[in-house]
Amino acid sequence: MKKKIISLLIFSALGLIMLQIPFTDIIGSNQKYSFFDFMAPTIGAFLTSIWGAVSVILIKIINALATGQSFDTTTIIRLFPLALAALYFGVKKYKLLVAALPLVCLVLFVIHPSGRQAWYFSLFWLIPLVAAFARRSLVLNSLGATFTAHALGSVAFLYAFNLPAEVWIGLIPIVFLERVMFAGGAALSYVLLNNLISWAAKVPGLSFLERFVSTDHVLSKRLLVRL
């Protein structure tokens, strides 16, 4: 249990640091994406999917309290998409079950009056289901995770703010570029963290970190093949 707590504290500290580094604005709100949006899905692989999802929510809550953020609608909505991404990224046995959650979001989007007029926007959320069949691809797993987060966040924003169809249609090219960047960032974050943990595990007293290391993604000549 002591080792589990230490591991949770390490990832929480890294997450809180990443949350302080802004990346880009969130369209339709006064909040920003941060570099934590790259790292968060990968926590599901390191701490297991359930604990990864829980830790992402806790990190977001602790950061909101520490920085004096008001728990408005946008802040509350943003607690959960990255947790779902961590669940998707880390889960193995029930991958297809988790991948079905974006399909639920697709249905909820299409039955909304505004969403119905921009129904093709929700086709992005078929990507997690397709990616779920490529279990050993880090890049596809990252794409599936980021579009899983996008599905939940988009539907929550749709129902909370009733954004018109024109907004969703206009977002299509932006979402494509944005999510490709987030997927690339998640894949890169996973490789970097995996190797940092691999090196840290060699330090006396930290050998228990070895259990988090994926040997498939340690720096080597064959790493690119495994992406």
Residue frames as a rotation matrix with the C-alpha (Angstrom) as fourth column:
MET 1
0.568 0.823 0.000 0.00
0.823 -0.568 0.000 0.00
0.000 0.000 -1.000 0.00
LYS 2
0.354 -0.525 -0.774 2.88
0.222 -0.757 0.615 2.35
-0.909 -0.390 -0.151 0.82
LYS 3
-0.701 -0.659 0.273 4.32
0.373 -0.013 0.928 1.86
-0.608 0.752 0.256 -2.67
LYS 4
-0.153 0.742 0.653 0.91
0.971 -0.009 0.238 2.50
0.183 0.670 -0.719 -4.25
ILE 5
0.732 0.417 -0.538 0.55
0.569 -0.809 0.147 5.75
-0.374 -0.414 -0.830 -2.31
ILE 6
-0.112 -0.867 -0.486 4.04
0.121 -0.498 0.859 6.87
-0.986 0.037 0.160 -3.34
SER 7
-0.707 -0.112 0.698 3.23
0.671 0.205 0.712 6.07
-0.223 0.972 -0.070 -6.98
LEU 8
0.314 0.914 0.257 -0.03
0.938 -0.340 0.063 8.02
0.145 0.221 -0.964 -6.78
LEU 9
0.609 -0.141 -0.780 1.78
0.322 -0.855 0.407 11.00
-0.725 -0.499 -0.475 -5.24
ILE 10
-0.506 -0.862 0.025 4.44
0.312 -0.156 0.937 10.96
-0.804 0.482 0.348 -7.97
PHE 11
-0.569 0.350 0.744 1.89
0.804 0.046 0.593 11.02
0.173 0.936 -0.307 -10.79
SER 12
0.557 0.794 -0.242 -0.26
0.829 -0.547 0.114 13.57
-0.042 -0.264 -0.964 -8.96
ALA 13
0.208 -0.577 -0.790 2.71
0.251 -0.749 0.613 15.91
-0.945 -0.326 -0.011 -8.54
LEU 14
-0.799 -0.501 0.332 3.59
0.408 -0.048 0.912 15.57
-0.441 0.864 0.243 -12.24
GLY 15
-0.174 0.840 0.514 -0.04
0.950 0.007 0.311 16.17
0.257 0.543 -0.800 -13.18
LEU 16
0.632 0.415 -0.655 -0.31
0.644 -0.751 0.146 19.30
-0.431 -0.514 -0.741 -11.05
ILE 17
-0.292 -0.818 -0.496 2.86
0.167 -0.554 0.815 20.69
-0.942 0.155 0.298 -12.63
MET 18
-0.813 -0.008 0.583 1.57
0.576 0.139 0.805 20.02
-0.088 0.990 -0.109 -16.14
LEU 19
0.202 0.979 0.027 -1.73
0.979 -0.202 -0.008 21.71
-0.002 0.028 -1.000 -15.30
GLN 20
0.381 -0.109 -0.918 0.12
0.353 -0.901 0.253 24.97
-0.855 -0.421 -0.305 -14.75
ILE 21
-0.716 -0.673 -0.185 1.49
0.031 -0.295 0.955 25.06
-0.697 0.678 0.232 -18.31
PRO 22
0.300 0.924 -0.237 -1.22
-0.235 -0.169 -0.957 26.40
-0.925 0.343 0.166 -20.68
PHE 23
-0.514 -0.431 0.742 -1.39
0.549 0.500 0.670 25.11
-0.660 0.751 -0.021 -24.23
THR 24
-0.896 0.278 0.347 -4.33
0.166 -0.515 0.841 26.73
0.412 0.811 0.416 -26.03
ASP 25
-0.672 0.708 0.216 -7.74
-0.701 -0.514 -0.495 28.29
-0.239 -0.484 0.842 -25.41
ILE 26
-0.700 0.606 0.378 -10.90
0.582 0.791 -0.190 26.22
-0.414 0.087 -0.906 -25.21
ILE 27
-0.880 0.399 0.259 -13.32
-0.042 -0.608 0.793 27.62
0.474 0.687 0.551 -27.77
GLY 28
0.050 0.999 -0.004 -16.52
0.100 -0.001 0.995 28.80
0.994 -0.050 -0.100 -26.15
SER 29
0.801 0.181 -0.570 -15.08
0.573 0.042 0.818 29.28
0.172 -0.983 -0.071 -22.64
ASN 30
0.729 -0.561 0.392 -12.55
-0.556 -0.819 -0.138 31.36
0.399 -0.118 -0.909 -20.75
GLN 31
0.611 -0.519 0.597 -10.47
-0.304 0.543 0.783 28.31
-0.731 -0.660 0.174 -19.81
LYS 32
0.191 -0.673 -0.715 -7.43
-0.977 -0.062 -0.203 26.77
0.092 0.737 -0.669 -21.47
TYR 33
0.927 -0.154 -0.342 -6.12
0.125 0.987 -0.104 23.37
0.353 0.053 0.934 -22.37
SER 34
0.498 -0.818 0.289 -2.84
-0.816 -0.329 0.475 22.61
-0.293 -0.473 -0.831 -20.63
PHE 35
-0.293 -0.695 -0.657 -0.02
-0.808 0.547 -0.219 20.13
0.512 0.466 -0.721 -21.08
PHE 36
-0.625 0.191 0.757 -1.87
-0.506 0.640 -0.579 17.96
-0.595 -0.744 -0.303 -18.57
ASP 37
0.497 0.847 -0.189 -4.30
-0.668 0.235 -0.706 17.22
-0.553 0.477 0.683 -21.41
PHE 38
0.181 -0.538 -0.824 -1.41
-0.781 0.431 -0.452 15.39
0.598 0.725 -0.342 -23.11
MET 39
-0.741 -0.669 0.063 -0.33
-0.539 0.536 -0.650 13.49
0.401 -0.516 -0.757 -20.02
ALA 40
-0.275 0.670 0.690 -3.65
-0.908 0.055 -0.416 12.67
-0.317 -0.740 0.593 -18.36
PRO 41
0.661 0.594 -0.458 -4.73
-0.712 0.689 -0.133 9.73
0.237 0.414 0.879 -20.58
THR 42
0.009 -0.756 -0.654 -1.41
-0.318 0.618 -0.719 7.97
0.948 0.215 -0.235 -20.01
ILE 43
-0.520 -0.169 0.838 -1.97
-0.849 -0.003 -0.528 7.86
0.092 -0.986 -0.141 -16.24
GLY 44
0.550 0.814 0.187 -4.53
-0.814 0.572 -0.098 5.16
-0.187 -0.098 0.977 -16.96
ALA 45
0.625 -0.397 -0.672 -1.76
-0.181 0.763 -0.620 2.94
0.759 0.509 0.405 -18.31
PHE 46
-0.420 -0.900 0.116 0.59
-0.286 0.010 -0.958 3.53
0.861 -0.436 -0.262 -15.39
LEU 47
-0.761 0.143 0.633 -1.86
-0.644 -0.052 -0.763 3.35
-0.076 -0.988 0.132 -12.46
THR 48
-0.753 0.588 0.295 -4.39
0.621 0.783 0.026 0.98
-0.216 0.202 -0.955 -14.10
SER 49
-0.584 0.501 0.639 -7.45
0.440 -0.466 0.767 2.34
0.683 0.729 0.052 -15.83
ILE 50
0.472 0.846 -0.247 -9.76
0.665 -0.158 0.730 2.81
0.578 -0.509 -0.638 -12.82
TRP 51
0.348 -0.406 -0.845 -7.15
0.784 -0.368 0.499 4.35
-0.514 -0.837 0.190 -10.53
GLY 52
-0.733 -0.597 0.328 -5.89
0.673 -0.562 0.482 6.45
-0.103 0.573 0.813 -13.41
ALA 53
-0.185 0.771 0.610 -9.37
0.493 -0.464 0.736 7.88
0.850 0.437 -0.294 -13.97
VAL 54
0.693 0.439 -0.572 -9.84
0.695 -0.197 0.691 8.54
0.191 -0.877 -0.441 -10.25
SER 55
-0.068 -0.820 -0.569 -6.44
0.824 -0.367 0.430 10.22
-0.562 -0.440 0.701 -9.95
VAL 56
-0.683 -0.133 0.718 -7.15
0.621 -0.623 0.475 12.51
0.384 0.771 0.509 -12.93
ILE 57
0.344 0.889 0.302 -10.35
0.448 -0.438 0.779 13.74
0.825 -0.133 -0.549 -11.26
LEU 58
0.653 -0.144 -0.743 -8.55
0.731 -0.138 0.669 14.25
-0.199 -0.980 0.015 -7.94
ILE 59
-0.463 -0.886 0.020 -5.73
0.840 -0.431 0.330 16.18
-0.284 0.170 0.944 -9.61
LYS 60
-0.449 0.371 0.813 -8.23
0.477 -0.670 0.569 18.47
0.755 0.644 0.124 -11.33
ILE 61
0.658 0.742 -0.131 -10.16
0.473 -0.272 0.838 19.07
0.586 -0.613 -0.530 -8.08
ILE 62
0.338 -0.623 -0.705 -6.99
0.843 -0.132 0.521 19.76
-0.418 -0.771 0.481 -6.05
ASN 63
-0.676 -0.613 0.410 -5.77
0.736 -0.589 0.334 22.19
0.037 0.527 0.849 -8.70
ALA 64
-0.055 0.752 0.657 -9.14
0.424 -0.578 0.697 23.99
0.904 0.317 -0.287 -8.80
LEU 65
0.805 0.351 -0.478 -9.15
0.558 -0.175 0.811 24.37
0.201 -0.920 -0.337 -5.01
ALA 66
0.069 -0.893 -0.445 -5.52
0.875 -0.160 0.457 25.45
-0.479 -0.421 0.770 -4.85
THR 67
-0.802 -0.405 0.440 -5.88
0.588 -0.663 0.463 28.08
0.104 0.630 0.770 -7.57
GLY 68
-0.656 0.585 -0.477 -9.22
0.029 -0.611 -0.791 29.38
-0.754 -0.532 0.384 -6.31
GLN 69
-0.926 0.363 -0.109 -11.17
-0.119 -0.006 0.993 28.35
0.359 0.932 0.049 -9.39
SER 70
-0.323 0.898 0.298 -14.91
-0.828 -0.116 -0.549 28.64
-0.458 -0.424 0.781 -9.07
PHE 71
-0.820 0.097 0.564 -16.75
0.214 0.966 0.146 25.38
-0.530 0.241 -0.813 -9.66
ASP 72
-0.166 0.741 -0.651 -18.85
-0.779 -0.503 -0.374 26.75
-0.605 0.445 0.661 -12.48
THR 73
0.771 0.598 0.220 -20.44
-0.342 0.680 -0.649 24.61
-0.538 0.425 0.729 -15.19
THR 74
0.672 -0.566 -0.478 -17.34
-0.525 0.091 -0.846 24.61
0.523 0.819 -0.236 -17.39
THR 75
-0.310 -0.835 0.454 -15.02
-0.922 0.147 -0.359 23.59
0.233 -0.530 -0.815 -14.54
ILE 76
0.009 0.404 0.915 -17.32
-0.618 0.721 -0.313 20.75
-0.786 -0.562 0.256 -13.48
ILE 77
0.921 0.338 -0.191 -17.67
-0.343 0.476 -0.810 19.49
-0.183 0.812 0.554 -17.07
ARG 78
0.414 -0.842 -0.347 -13.90
-0.648 -0.005 -0.762 19.45
0.640 0.540 -0.547 -17.49
LEU 79
0.008 -0.394 0.919 -13.41
-0.922 0.353 0.159 17.13
-0.387 -0.849 -0.360 -14.49
PHE 80
0.346 0.382 0.857 -14.58
-0.317 0.907 -0.276 14.05
-0.883 -0.176 0.435 -16.35
PRO 81
0.914 0.057 -0.402 -13.52
-0.404 0.224 -0.887 13.86
0.040 0.973 0.228 -20.06
LEU 82
0.027 -0.981 -0.190 -9.83
-0.835 0.082 -0.544 13.33
0.549 0.173 -0.818 -19.26
ALA 83
-0.302 -0.053 0.952 -10.75
-0.758 0.619 -0.205 10.74
-0.579 -0.783 -0.227 -16.64
LEU 84
0.719 0.612 0.330 -12.65
-0.237 0.662 -0.711 8.83
-0.653 0.433 0.621 -19.32
ALA 85
0.669 -0.571 -0.475 -9.62
-0.596 -0.031 -0.803 9.19
0.444 0.820 -0.361 -21.62
ALA 86
-0.352 -0.814 0.462 -7.41
-0.933 0.264 -0.246 7.68
0.078 -0.518 -0.852 -18.90
LEU 87
0.124 0.504 0.855 -9.89
-0.485 0.782 -0.391 4.84
-0.865 -0.367 0.342 -18.52
TYR 88
0.953 0.248 -0.176 -9.80
-0.257 0.349 -0.901 4.18
-0.163 0.904 0.396 -22.28
PHE 89
0.356 -0.897 -0.261 -6.01
-0.790 -0.140 -0.597 4.45
0.499 0.419 -0.759 -22.54
GLY 90
-0.468 -0.672 0.575 -5.34
-0.884 0.362 -0.297 2.05
-0.008 -0.647 -0.763 -19.69
VAL 91
0.295 0.670 0.681 -8.09
-0.648 0.664 -0.373 -0.54
-0.702 -0.332 0.630 -19.99
LYS 92
-0.731 -0.582 -0.356 -7.26
-0.668 0.502 0.549 -3.84
-0.141 0.639 -0.756 -21.68
LYS 93
-0.881 0.354 0.315 -9.81
0.307 0.933 -0.190 -6.56
-0.361 -0.071 -0.930 -20.93
TYR 94
0.065 0.998 0.001 -12.90
0.785 -0.051 -0.618 -4.40
-0.616 0.041 -0.786 -21.47
LYS 95
-0.803 -0.514 -0.302 -11.57
0.228 -0.733 0.641 -2.11
-0.551 0.446 0.705 -24.21
LEU 96
-0.769 0.543 0.337 -14.59
0.381 -0.034 0.924 -2.50
0.513 0.839 -0.180 -26.49
LEU 97
0.136 0.836 -0.532 -16.97
0.977 -0.024 0.211 -1.79
0.163 -0.548 -0.820 -23.61
VAL 98
-0.079 -0.248 -0.966 -15.23
0.504 -0.845 0.176 1.49
-0.860 -0.473 0.192 -22.82
ALA 99
-0.944 -0.328 0.022 -15.03
0.164 -0.410 0.897 2.28
-0.286 0.851 0.441 -26.55
ALA 100
-0.365 0.892 0.268 -18.81
0.835 0.186 0.517 2.02
0.411 0.412 -0.813 -26.70
LEU 101
-0.052 0.338 -0.940 -19.19
0.782 -0.572 -0.249 5.04
-0.621 -0.748 -0.235 -24.40
PRO 102
-0.784 -0.226 -0.579 -18.42
-0.122 -0.857 0.500 7.52
-0.609 0.463 0.644 -27.21
LEU 103
-0.826 0.553 0.112 -21.21
0.321 0.297 0.899 5.84
0.464 0.779 -0.423 -29.19
VAL 104
-0.019 0.799 -0.601 -23.61
0.995 -0.045 -0.091 6.75
-0.100 -0.600 -0.794 -26.39
CYS 105
-0.314 -0.191 -0.930 -22.35
0.252 -0.961 0.112 10.32
-0.915 -0.200 0.350 -26.69
LEU 106
-0.999 -0.049 0.020 -22.95
0.029 -0.172 0.985 10.13
-0.045 0.984 0.173 -30.47
VAL 107
-0.372 0.928 -0.015 -26.59
0.807 0.332 0.488 9.18
0.458 0.169 -0.873 -29.89
LEU 108
0.120 0.391 -0.912 -27.06
0.840 -0.530 -0.116 11.94
-0.529 -0.752 -0.392 -27.30
PHE 109
-0.687 -0.442 -0.577 -25.54
0.069 -0.830 0.553 14.46
-0.723 0.341 0.601 -29.72
VAL 110
-0.951 0.272 0.147 -27.76
0.170 0.062 0.983 13.47
0.258 0.960 -0.105 -32.63
ILE 111
-0.151 0.965 -0.214 -31.02
0.928 0.213 0.307 13.55
0.341 -0.152 -0.927 -30.65
HIS 112
-0.224 0.034 -0.974 -30.32
0.542 -0.826 -0.153 17.11
-0.810 -0.563 0.167 -29.49
PRO 113
0.764 0.641 0.073 -31.97
0.414 -0.400 -0.818 19.70
-0.495 0.655 -0.571 -31.80
SER 114
0.613 -0.607 -0.507 -28.69
-0.699 -0.715 0.010 21.54
-0.368 0.348 -0.862 -32.51
GLY 115
-0.345 -0.795 0.498 -26.67
-0.465 0.606 0.645 18.34
-0.815 -0.009 -0.579 -32.73
ARG 116
0.224 0.529 0.819 -29.13
0.470 0.677 -0.566 16.84
-0.854 0.512 -0.097 -35.20
GLN 117
0.967 0.163 -0.197 -28.36
-0.064 -0.593 -0.803 19.65
-0.248 0.789 -0.563 -37.65
ALA 118
0.271 -0.940 -0.208 -24.62
-0.935 -0.206 -0.289 18.94
0.229 0.273 -0.934 -37.38
TRP 119
0.890 0.243 0.386 -24.87
-0.374 0.872 0.314 15.14
-0.261 -0.424 0.867 -36.95
TYR 120
0.779 -0.612 -0.139 -21.73
0.262 0.519 -0.814 14.47
0.570 0.598 0.564 -38.98
PHE 121
0.183 -0.695 0.696 -19.64
-0.776 -0.536 -0.331 16.23
0.603 -0.480 -0.637 -36.31
SER 122
0.434 0.091 0.896 -20.28
-0.813 0.469 0.346 13.21
-0.389 -0.879 0.277 -34.07
LEU 123
0.942 -0.115 -0.317 -18.72
-0.097 0.809 -0.580 10.80
0.323 0.577 0.751 -36.58
PHE 124
0.015 -0.961 0.277 -15.38
-0.720 -0.203 -0.663 11.64
0.693 -0.189 -0.695 -34.92
TRP 125
-0.077 -0.006 0.997 -16.53
-0.968 0.239 -0.073 9.41
-0.238 -0.971 -0.024 -32.07
LEU 126
0.956 0.250 -0.154 -16.41
-0.286 0.909 -0.303 6.28
0.064 0.334 0.941 -34.14
ILE 127
0.250 -0.955 -0.157 -12.61
-0.563 -0.012 -0.826 6.52
0.788 0.295 -0.541 -33.95
PRO 128
-0.248 -0.382 0.891 -12.36
-0.959 0.225 -0.170 5.07
-0.136 -0.897 -0.422 -30.39
LEU 129
0.617 0.539 0.573 -14.29
-0.447 0.840 -0.308 1.98
-0.648 -0.066 0.759 -31.49
VAL 130
0.897 -0.341 -0.282 -12.07
-0.159 0.348 -0.924 1.45
0.413 0.873 0.258 -34.53
ALA 131
0.042 -0.958 0.284 -8.91
-0.736 -0.222 -0.640 2.09
0.676 -0.182 -0.714 -32.49
ALA 132
0.286 0.134 0.949 -10.00
-0.891 0.401 0.212 -0.44
-0.352 -0.906 0.234 -29.86
PHE 133
0.989 0.099 0.107 -9.29
-0.050 0.920 -0.388 -3.27
-0.137 0.379 0.915 -32.29
ALA 134
0.415 -0.910 0.019 -5.63
0.074 0.013 -0.997 -2.19
0.907 0.415 0.073 -32.62
ARG 135
0.957 0.160 -0.242 -4.70
0.232 0.079 0.969 -3.12
0.175 -0.984 0.039 -29.08
ARG 136
0.364 -0.902 -0.233 -0.93
0.828 0.199 0.524 -2.82
-0.426 -0.384 0.819 -29.45
SER 137
-0.084 -0.371 0.925 -0.77
0.770 -0.614 -0.177 0.47
0.633 0.697 0.337 -31.32
LEU 138
-0.444 -0.174 -0.879 0.23
0.797 -0.524 -0.299 3.36
-0.409 -0.834 0.371 -29.05
VAL 139
-0.995 0.039 -0.089 -0.75
-0.077 -0.881 0.467 5.99
-0.060 0.472 0.880 -31.63
LEU 140
-0.440 0.890 -0.120 -4.22
0.004 0.136 0.991 4.52
0.898 0.435 -0.064 -32.24
ASN 141
-0.078 0.360 -0.930 -4.75
0.947 0.317 0.043 4.02
0.310 -0.877 -0.366 -28.52
SER 142
-0.739 -0.266 -0.620 -3.90
0.477 -0.855 -0.202 7.71
-0.476 -0.445 0.758 -28.02
LEU 143
-0.881 0.472 0.037 -6.33
-0.253 -0.533 0.807 8.72
0.401 0.702 0.589 -30.78
GLY 144
-0.179 0.849 -0.496 -9.06
0.459 0.519 0.721 6.61
0.870 -0.099 -0.483 -29.23
ALA 145
-0.261 0.009 -0.965 -8.44
0.961 -0.092 -0.261 8.14
-0.091 -0.996 0.015 -25.82
THR 146
-0.905 -0.154 -0.396 -8.46
0.168 -0.986 0.000 11.75
-0.390 -0.067 0.918 -26.98
PHE 147
-0.701 0.712 -0.042 -11.64
-0.320 -0.262 0.911 11.32
0.637 0.652 0.411 -29.03
THR 148
-0.158 0.615 -0.773 -13.27
0.780 0.557 0.284 9.56
0.605 -0.558 -0.568 -26.07
ALA 149
-0.525 -0.103 -0.845 -12.56
0.696 -0.622 -0.357 12.64
-0.489 -0.776 0.398 -23.97
HIS 150
-0.982 0.119 -0.146 -13.77
-0.181 -0.804 0.566 14.84
-0.050 0.583 0.811 -26.83
ALA 151
-0.495 0.846 -0.197 -17.06
0.290 0.375 0.881 12.94
0.819 0.379 -0.431 -27.09
LEU 152
-0.022 0.492 -0.870 -17.98
0.991 0.124 0.045 13.38
0.130 -0.862 -0.491 -23.44
GLY 153
-0.620 -0.301 -0.724 -16.83
0.488 -0.871 -0.057 17.00
-0.614 -0.389 0.687 -23.31
SER 154
-0.971 0.234 0.048 -18.66
-0.085 -0.526 0.846 17.98
0.224 0.818 0.530 -26.48
VAL 155
-0.250 0.935 -0.251 -21.97
0.511 0.348 0.786 16.43
0.822 0.068 -0.565 -25.45
ALA 156
-0.096 0.165 -0.982 -21.73
0.974 -0.186 -0.126 18.00
-0.203 -0.969 -0.143 -22.01
PHE 157
-0.834 -0.250 -0.492 -21.08
0.167 -0.964 0.205 21.43
-0.526 0.088 0.846 -23.56
LEU 158
-0.815 0.567 0.123 -23.93
0.093 -0.082 0.992 20.90
0.572 0.820 0.014 -26.03
TYR 159
0.026 0.893 -0.449 -26.51
0.733 0.288 0.615 20.18
0.679 -0.345 -0.648 -23.35
ALA 160
-0.132 -0.134 -0.982 -25.14
0.912 -0.404 -0.067 22.74
-0.388 -0.905 0.176 -20.88
PHE 161
-0.530 -0.236 -0.815 -24.86
0.085 -0.971 0.225 25.69
-0.844 0.050 0.534 -23.28
ASN 162
0.448 0.793 0.413 -27.04
0.480 0.177 -0.859 24.72
-0.755 0.583 -0.301 -26.29
LEU 163
-0.442 -0.693 -0.569 -24.36
-0.216 -0.534 0.817 25.75
-0.870 0.485 0.087 -28.76
PRO 164
0.512 0.741 -0.434 -25.92
-0.585 -0.068 -0.808 26.16
-0.628 0.668 0.399 -32.25
ALA 165
0.760 -0.138 0.635 -25.24
0.427 0.842 -0.328 23.82
-0.490 0.521 0.699 -35.15
GLU 166
0.881 -0.423 0.213 -23.14
-0.050 -0.531 -0.846 26.46
0.471 0.734 -0.489 -36.93
VAL 167
0.430 -0.741 0.516 -20.61
-0.894 -0.271 0.356 26.35
-0.124 -0.614 -0.779 -34.09
TRP 168
0.359 -0.259 0.897 -20.21
-0.164 0.928 0.334 22.58
-0.919 -0.267 0.291 -34.31
ILE 169
0.864 -0.017 0.503 -19.89
0.484 0.306 -0.820 22.63
-0.140 0.952 0.272 -38.10
GLY 170
0.779 -0.578 0.244 -17.27
-0.391 -0.751 -0.533 25.35
0.491 0.320 -0.811 -37.92
LEU 171
0.410 -0.615 0.673 -15.31
-0.814 0.086 0.574 23.35
-0.411 -0.784 -0.466 -35.34
ILE 172
0.968 0.074 0.240 -14.85
0.003 0.952 -0.306 20.27
-0.251 0.297 0.921 -37.53
PRO 173
0.590 -0.807 0.030 -11.46
0.192 0.104 -0.976 21.19
0.785 0.581 0.217 -39.07
ILE 174
0.091 -0.543 0.835 -10.25
-0.804 -0.535 -0.260 22.66
0.587 -0.648 -0.485 -35.78
VAL 175
0.628 0.227 0.744 -11.20
-0.681 0.622 0.385 19.51
-0.376 -0.749 0.546 -33.86
PHE 176
0.958 -0.279 -0.064 -9.38
0.193 0.796 -0.574 17.32
0.211 0.538 0.816 -36.36
LEU 177
0.208 -0.938 0.278 -6.10
-0.041 -0.292 -0.956 19.24
0.977 0.187 -0.099 -36.00
GLU 178
0.119 -0.095 0.988 -6.52
-0.922 -0.381 0.074 19.70
0.369 -0.920 -0.133 -32.25
ARG 179
0.783 0.296 0.548 -7.16
-0.527 0.783 0.330 16.01
-0.331 -0.547 0.769 -31.56
VAL 180
0.777 -0.611 -0.152 -4.32
0.297 0.568 -0.768 14.84
0.555 0.552 0.623 -33.78
MET 181
-0.045 -0.799 0.599 -2.03
-0.416 -0.530 -0.739 17.09
0.908 -0.282 -0.309 -31.71
PHE 182
0.251 0.198 0.948 -3.44
-0.968 0.058 0.244 15.76
-0.006 -0.979 0.206 -28.45
ALA 183
0.993 0.102 0.051 -3.05
-0.099 0.993 -0.065 12.16
-0.057 0.059 0.997 -29.63
GLY 184
0.428 -0.904 -0.001 0.55
0.232 0.111 -0.966 12.82
0.874 0.414 0.257 -30.65
GLY 185
-0.090 -0.434 0.897 1.16
-0.722 -0.592 -0.358 14.57
0.686 -0.680 -0.260 -27.34
ALA 186
0.645 0.399 0.652 -0.31
-0.745 0.517 0.422 11.65
-0.169 -0.758 0.631 -25.39
ALA 187
0.931 -0.333 -0.148 1.81
0.245 0.873 -0.422 9.11
0.270 0.357 0.894 -27.27
LEU 188
0.105 -0.939 0.327 4.95
0.028 -0.326 -0.945 11.19
0.994 0.108 -0.008 -26.77
SER 189
0.123 0.014 0.992 4.12
-0.914 -0.389 0.118 11.76
0.387 -0.921 -0.035 -23.08
TYR 190
0.927 0.281 0.248 3.70
-0.358 0.861 0.362 8.04
-0.112 -0.424 0.899 -22.56
VAL 191
0.651 -0.746 -0.141 7.05
0.447 0.527 -0.723 7.21
0.613 0.408 0.677 -24.14
LEU 192
-0.088 -0.704 0.705 8.84
-0.294 -0.658 -0.694 9.97
0.952 -0.268 -0.149 -22.19
LEU 193
0.300 0.272 0.914 7.25
-0.943 -0.059 0.327 9.02
0.143 -0.960 0.239 -18.85
ASN 194
0.992 0.087 -0.094 7.83
-0.083 0.995 0.052 5.34
0.098 -0.044 0.994 -19.49
ASN 195
0.352 -0.934 -0.064 11.53
0.450 0.229 -0.863 5.94
0.821 0.275 0.501 -20.03
LEU 196
-0.126 -0.346 0.930 11.85
-0.620 -0.704 -0.346 8.36
0.774 -0.620 -0.126 -17.09
ILE 197
0.641 0.439 0.629 10.25
-0.766 0.409 0.495 5.76
-0.040 -0.800 0.599 -14.84
SER 198
0.886 -0.368 -0.281 12.52
0.247 0.889 -0.386 3.08
0.392 0.272 0.879 -16.29
TRP 199
-0.071 -0.957 0.282 15.57
0.126 -0.289 -0.949 5.17
0.990 -0.032 0.141 -15.36
ALA 200
-0.012 0.130 0.991 14.15
-0.864 -0.501 0.055 6.13
0.504 -0.856 0.119 -11.95
ALA 201
0.898 0.440 -0.026 13.51
-0.381 0.805 0.456 2.45
0.221 -0.399 0.890 -11.15
LYS 202
0.397 -0.838 -0.375 17.28
0.436 0.532 -0.726 1.92
0.808 0.125 0.576 -11.19
VAL 203
-0.210 -0.417 0.884 17.68
-0.561 -0.689 -0.459 4.31
0.801 -0.592 -0.089 -8.23
PRO 204
-0.800 -0.124 -0.587 18.05
0.338 0.715 -0.612 2.47
0.496 -0.688 -0.530 -4.90
GLY 205
-0.790 0.557 -0.257 14.73
0.173 -0.200 -0.964 2.45
-0.588 -0.806 0.061 -3.08
LEU 206
-0.135 0.758 -0.638 12.67
-0.753 -0.497 -0.431 3.11
-0.644 0.422 0.638 -6.21
SER 207
-0.944 -0.322 -0.071 12.92
-0.293 0.719 0.630 -0.32
-0.152 0.615 -0.774 -7.80
PHE 208
-0.422 0.861 0.284 9.16
0.440 0.468 -0.766 -0.83
-0.793 -0.198 -0.577 -7.25
LEU 209
0.078 0.423 -0.903 8.61
-0.554 -0.735 -0.392 1.64
-0.829 0.530 0.177 -10.14
GLU 210
-0.859 -0.494 -0.135 9.75
-0.398 0.478 0.783 -1.11
-0.322 0.726 -0.607 -12.51
ARG 211
-0.537 0.725 0.432 6.21
0.574 0.689 -0.443 -2.53
-0.618 0.010 -0.786 -12.44
PHE 212
0.384 0.705 -0.596 4.98
0.040 -0.657 -0.753 0.55
-0.922 0.266 -0.281 -14.34
VAL 213
-0.337 -0.666 -0.666 7.47
-0.636 -0.361 0.682 0.21
-0.694 0.653 -0.302 -17.18
SER 214
0.841 0.510 0.180 6.35
-0.157 0.549 -0.821 -1.06
-0.517 0.663 0.542 -20.58
THR 215
-0.089 -0.948 0.306 9.31
0.168 0.288 0.943 -2.85
-0.982 0.135 0.134 -22.14
ASP 216
0.198 0.245 0.949 7.70
0.950 0.190 -0.247 -2.31
-0.240 0.951 -0.195 -25.57
HIS 217
0.788 0.233 0.570 8.16
0.421 -0.879 -0.224 1.45
0.449 0.416 -0.791 -25.23
VAL 218
0.522 -0.766 -0.375 11.61
0.237 -0.292 0.927 1.76
-0.819 -0.573 0.029 -23.74
LEU 219
0.580 -0.329 -0.745 13.95
-0.729 -0.619 -0.294 3.64
-0.364 0.714 -0.598 -26.08
SER 220
-0.114 -0.599 0.792 15.39
0.131 0.782 0.610 1.23
-0.985 0.173 -0.010 -28.59
LYS 221
-0.891 -0.293 -0.346 15.86
-0.296 -0.201 0.934 0.78
-0.343 0.935 0.093 -32.33
ARG 222
-0.789 0.613 0.034 12.53
0.513 0.628 0.585 -1.06
0.337 0.479 -0.810 -32.52
LEU 223
-0.654 0.545 -0.524 10.47
0.333 -0.414 -0.847 1.56
-0.679 -0.729 0.089 -30.70
LEU 224
-0.621 0.409 -0.669 9.07
-0.692 -0.688 0.221 3.16
-0.370 0.600 0.710 -33.86
VAL 225
-0.766 0.325 -0.554 7.76
-0.172 0.727 0.665 -0.20
0.619 0.605 -0.501 -35.00
ARG 226
-0.659 0.467 -0.589 5.80
0.740 0.541 -0.398 -0.55
0.133 -0.699 -0.703 -31.76
LEU 227
-0.842 0.375 -0.388 4.05
-0.190 -0.879 -0.437 2.79
-0.505 -0.294 0.811 -32.09
